[in-house]
Amino acid sequence: MSMSLVQRFIRWCPGAAGFFLRQKYYPMILGSCGKKVIFGRFLDLTTPERISIGDHVILSNSVHIECGKDASNSSQIVLEKNVFIGTFCSLKAKKGGQIFIKDGANIGSCCSLQTETLLEVGEDTLLAAYCSLGLPAAEQNGATAEQAAGTRVGSACWLGVRVQQHTGTRIGNGSIIGAHASVSNDIPEMSIAVGHPAQVQRKR
Amino acid sequence: MNHSKIKSIQQQIGGGGTFQKYRSIATGMDRGIAFFLLNEMVIMLATSFPGMLGNKLRRLSYSLLCQEIGSTVHIGRECSLRRPQYITIKDGTRLGDGVSLDVKNDGKGIVLGKNVTVGHSTLFSCPGGIITIGEGATIGNYCRLGSLEGLTLGKNVTIDDASYIVGAGHAFDSLDIPIIKQNIVCKAPNFIGDDVVIGKRVTVLDGVTIGAGAQIKDDSLVNRNVPAAAVYSGVPAKKCD
């Protein structure tokens, strides 16, 4: 990615000085940016004019946020206020895809969120480390309509370590998905689901 | 079960002016401004310095800040040592690039024994208790090692890439409050015995003890104690035949 020397310096700069510079610089290139956002080092923001960041968001080091440069101009990534994105996370919205991370959500380290349609993570939801959302669906038949409707994680959920969620599925509000589970069907609200494929064990 | 007062990361970092927050994460409030400024200087000048010179510079600078740094320690580029006064790294240990040793507010410390190899981009997070890594351990890249009650690795433990030793879980008893706002809980400290081999992408939950010589295969989820010399695999991990 071509960057001027100044941009490279700001991206690299360690310590308090680095945080200060990035807090002043990134709002100038982003679509919109709230107050008191913390920008870590080594960020890669592709097509930043399509990225909106709310107040008090924290972007940890080495986060990669990528929006497509599609002709329809519908690709966008919106991080609402108080969202936390852990180190090495990757958010990719290509070919008109849109990613919405709602208020207060917490995305753990090394997570990967990708979509070409819609991906939404609800308010106050917790994603543990190494999760993958928006993985291609296992079966192809009848999946297209669901896939177009998008992948959603409800509010106040908790996805354990290394959970994989396939495209087109929904996880209801308040649900807990056990570590290493693979979600390929919808999960109802307030349930606890585990396994590969994830199956509801009980209600909370 | 230990219910800590720690909640989500947004609540941990929230509160206080920006400078206070930064200082409390970088060197903690128990050391003066001079220590903080020295740490800042080390970060600015030594963190990214390339080559052998960079390595020597980092080793020298951090020996001023840390509890103890052995004379043959290698610290890679872009490593991040938070609250260095609680970090001890013994001789012969090598930290890859981008390794993060993060002793948080109530953390007691991180101790890396002799001849430990830590892969790049691995994170040690200590929100409570002590992380002790025994001699000769080999830890892969992109791993996460946490501790709320304490994590102890024996000698010559091998942990392969992207594995996660989870320091704590979340309370979820209350149905009205989002889980992210409920307490962080930890069953017990984690103990990993001598000569244990942990594969790639393994998750070890809090409170688990893995006996000496045990082997955990790739992609497993360990939620119960593993006896010595056992071979476990699967989600959740069960004894292999």
Boltz contact constraints between the chains, C-beta under 6 A:
constraints:
  - contact:
      token1: [A, 14]
      token2: [B, 43]
      max_distance: 6.0
  - contact:
      token1: [A, 14]
      token2: [B, 47]
      max_distance: 6.0
  - contact:
      token1: [A, 15]
      token2: [B, 40]
      max_distance: 6.0
  - contact:
      token1: [A, 15]
      token2: [B, 43]
      max_distance: 6.0
  - contact:
      token1: [A, 15]
      token2: [B, 44]
      max_distance: 6.0
  - contact:
      token1: [A, 16]
      token2: [B, 22]
      max_distance: 6.0
  - contact:
      token1: [A, 82]
      token2: [B, 10]
      max_distance: 6.0
  - contact:
      token1: [A, 84]
      token2: [B, 9]
      max_distance: 6.0
  - contact:
      token1: [A, 84]
      token2: [B, 10]
      max_distance: 6.0
  - contact:
      token1: [A, 106]
      token2: [B, 8]
      max_distance: 6.0
  - contact:
      token1: [A, 106]
      token2: [B, 180]
      max_distance: 6.0
  - contact:
      token1: [A, 124]
      token2: [B, 178]
      max_distance: 6.0
  - contact:
      token1: [A, 124]
      token2: [B, 180]
      max_distance: 6.0
  - contact:
      token1: [A, 126]
      token2: [B, 179]
      max_distance: 6.0
  - contact:
      token1: [A, 126]
      token2: [B, 180]
      max_distance: 6.0
  - contact:
      token1: [A, 129]
      token2: [B, 144]
      max_distance: 6.0
  - contact:
      token1: [A, 129]
      token2: [B, 164]
      max_distance: 6.0
  - contact:
      token1: [A, 156]
      token2: [B, 178]
      max_distance: 6.0
  - contact:
      token1: [A, 158]
      token2: [B, 179]
      max_distance: 6.0
  - contact:
      token1: [A, 161]
      token2: [B, 164]
      max_distance: 6.0
  - contact:
      token1: [A, 161]
      token2: [B, 203]
      max_distance: 6.0
  - contact:
      token1: [A, 179]
      token2: [B, 203]
      max_distance: 6.0
  - contact:
      token1: [A, 179]
      token2: [B, 221]
      max_distance: 6.0
  - contact:
      token1: [A, 180]
      token2: [B, 221]
      max_distance: 6.0
  - contact:
      token1: [A, 180]
      token2: [B, 235]
      max_distance: 6.0
  - contact:
      token1: [A, 204]
      token2: [B, 175]
      max_distance: 6.0
